[in-house]
Amino acid sequence: MRLKFWGVRGSTPTPQAENLRYGGNTSCVEVRFGDSIYIFDCGTGFRVLGHQLESEFGERPFSAHVFVSHFHWDHIQGIPFFRPLYDNPNTQFSFHYSSRVRSLILAASGSGVAAMPGPACVPGLPEQLATAVVARGVEGYVHHEICETATYFTDAYRAAHPDQVRAFYELAWRRHARQEQFVRLCIARHTWEATHRLGDVAVPTLVVVGDGDVIGRSHVPQAEVLARRIPGAEYKVLVGQSHGFFWQVPDETNAWILDWVRRHAVAA
């Protein structure tokens, strides 16, 4: 058995010179037992571990078990930057989490292609997406989705707040996957399936969707499937909102999130 600490800090990364002895990344521990890989927590050390795994395996797929002790930011902040999650659709990660999870909010979400309407229920790279990327390129596709359609922001909001929409696009594109990684991510996302497991969800769940979130593979019917199949789920439709309601109406969004958390809070 081999054990390696990729991150040991709490709360925030600490890259100062005085912390070099033990490193400045937040929590992530890797355990190797034979050919099996076990990862504990996904702080910023998770990103560095991802680089090591890519160097080790290259294009070869691999699998790992990932255990998340709890969902404080310093234990999950490396997930968006862990490249093996996105680069190879054949690489498999099994995520395990603590029983201390008390409730869920599924906002503009889906459970897999089985919940998608019409031809979208076929697994694999969507024809509509592939055609759009070929015609516009990835950057042109992202610009079109954000700045020229109601995918993220309603027509009225884009007309009234062009500077905010432009700023959001520029922020999104700076952090967006480029073509090869984007295509791989889309293949993985549209092959993944968990609709058959929705009945296993055993905590209070709030399913939220904007009634205008119908562009592309419409999230409205997907949200309806989530609400119908998750036992006891509460369903909330945001009137006049699209996929980007987090940014379009942040105060309203924060208000109902806070209300849900308060109603399902459990004393530590």
N, C-alpha and C positions, 0 to 999 in steps of 0.2 A: 504494500500500500504506500502511495506517495501523497503527500499533503503540501499544498502551496497556498500562501496567503497573497491574493492579488490586491486586496484593499482591507485596511483595518481601522480606518477613521470613522467617526460618527458625525451626523448632522450635515456637514459640508466637506468637500475636498479641501485639503490643506497643503498646497504645493510649496510652502515656504521652505527655505534652505534648512532651517532647524529641524524639519520633519523628514529629511531625506533618509535617515537611518531605517525607519519603518515605512516610509512611503506616505504619500498624501491622499491616496484614493480611498473612497468609502467602501463599505464591506463587500467582500467577495472572496470565497474560499473554494479551491478546487481540490477534489479528492480523486485519485486514480486507484482503482482496484482491478488489477489485470487490464483488460481492454475496456472496462466500464469507466465512464466519466460521470462524476457527481459534482454539482456546483451548488454552493450554499450562498444565497443572497446575490443581488444584482446591482450593487452600487457602481461607482465609476470604475472600480477594478474589473468589473464585468467587461467593459469595453476593451481593456488591455488584454484580458484573457481571450477575447474574440480575435484579436490580432494574432495571438500565439496559435490559436486553433486553425486559423486560416493558413498560417505559415506551415503548420504541421501536416494538415490534410490536403491543402491545395483544392483541387476540384473534386476530390473524393468525398462522398457523403459520409456522415457519421451521426451518432446519436448520443444524447446526454440527458440526465435527469437534473432538473433545476428545482431547488427547494427555496422558497421565499418565506423567511421567518415571520415577517409582517410587512405591511405596506407603507411604512414611513418612507419619505422621499429618499433618504440616504441608502435605503435597501433596494430601490428599484430604478434609480436615476440613470443607470447604465444601459437599461434595456433598449432605448431608441438608438443607441450607438454600437450595439452588439451586432456586427456585420454578418456573422454566420446565420442569424435569424432570417436574413433577407436574400442572401447571395445564392443559396443552393436549395431548390424546392425539395430535394430528396434527403436533405439533412433533417433529422427529427429531434425535437426537444419535448420532453415531458415535464410540464410545470406542476409542482406540488406546493400547496400553500397551507398556512396554519388554520386550524379550526376556529381561530379567533375572528375570522371574517364574519361580521354581523349583518351586513346588508350589501346589496349591489345596486348600482345605477348603470343601466345600459342605454346610452344616448346615441342616437343615429347609428345603431348597431345591426349586426346580422349574425346568424349562427352557421352560415355555410350556403352553398349553392342550392341546396334542396329547398330553401325558403325563398328563393328568388323567383320572380314571375316569368312565364313564357320561356323563350329560348335561353334566357340567362341561367336556367337551372342546369345547363350542361357544363360539367367541369372543364377546366382548362382556360387558356388565354381567351378572353372574350373577343369575338369578331369585331364588335363595335369599337372596343378599345384599340385593338391592333390596327384597324383601319385609320382611326384618328391619329395615332402616333406616327404611322407611316406618312400620312398626309401633312402633318404639322411639325413633326419632330417632338421630342419630349417637352422641351421648353415651350414651344408653341402650343402644345396640348394643355400644359398647366396654365399658361396665360389665358387661353380661351376658356377653360373651365372656371377660373376665378374671376376674370375681368369682363367676360363677354356673355356668360350664361347665368342662369339662376341656380346653378349647382350649389354654390356656397352662399351667395347673397341674392336676395330678391331684386327684381328689376328696379323697384322703387328705391331700395337702399343704395344700389350701385349708382343710380342717377343723382341721388342726394349727397353721397359721400365718396366721390371718385378718388380723393386723396387717400382715404383710409383703405379702400379696396386695393389701390395700387401699392400702398405700403405693405399690406398683407401679402400680396403676390410676391413682392421683392424679398420679404422675409422667408416665405415658403420656398421660393426657388433657390435661395442661398443654401438651404438645408435639404433640398430635394435630391433623391437618388437620380443619377444619370442613367442613360439609356439601358445599358446591360443590366445594372442592378434593379432598375425599375421594372423591366420586363420579367426578371426572375421573381421579384416580389409579387407582381400581379399573377403570375402562374401559380405561385404558392398560395396566395390569398384565395384564388378562384378554384383551387383544388381542395382546400381544407374543408372539412365537413364535421359539424357537431350538432346538427339539428336533432338527431336521434337521442342526444343526451340531455336535452333541455329539461326533461322531467326529473333529472337527478338534482337540479338546483334546489337547495334546501334552506335558503335564507331569504328574507324579504327582498323583493326585487322591484325596482322602478324602471319601466321601459318608456323612453322619451323619444319623440320624433317630431320634426316640423311637418305640417301638412303639405308644404311645398317641396319636400325632399323626395321628388319623383323623377329627377333627371337620371339618365343612365339606368343602372340596375336599382330601381326605386327602393328606397329604404322604408317606405310606408308599409307595403305588404310584408317586408321582412320583420318590421317591428310588431306587426299584428301577429305573426307566427310566434315571436318571442313571448308576447303577452299571453297568447292562448296556450302555449305549451309549458311555460314555467309555472309551477303550482303557486297560486295565490298572487301572481304578479299584478302590480298596479300599472295602468297604462295612461300616459299623459301625452296629449297631442298639442303642440304649440301652433296656434292659429297664425297664419301669415308668415311663418318662418320656413327656411330651407335648411340645408346641411350645416350652414355656418352660424347657427343661432348663438353659439358660444361667444362669437365675436360681434354679431349684429346687435344682440340685446344682452350684454354681460351682466347688468344689474338684475334683470329679471331671471336670468339663468342662475346666478349666484343665490338669489332668494329662494328658488324652489329646491336647489341642492341643499342649502342650509336647513330648510324646513324638513326635508327628508331625513337628513342626518340627525337632527334633534329628535324627530319622532321615533327614530330607531336606535338612539344612543343607549349604550349599556354601561353602567358604572364599572370602572376598571377594578 
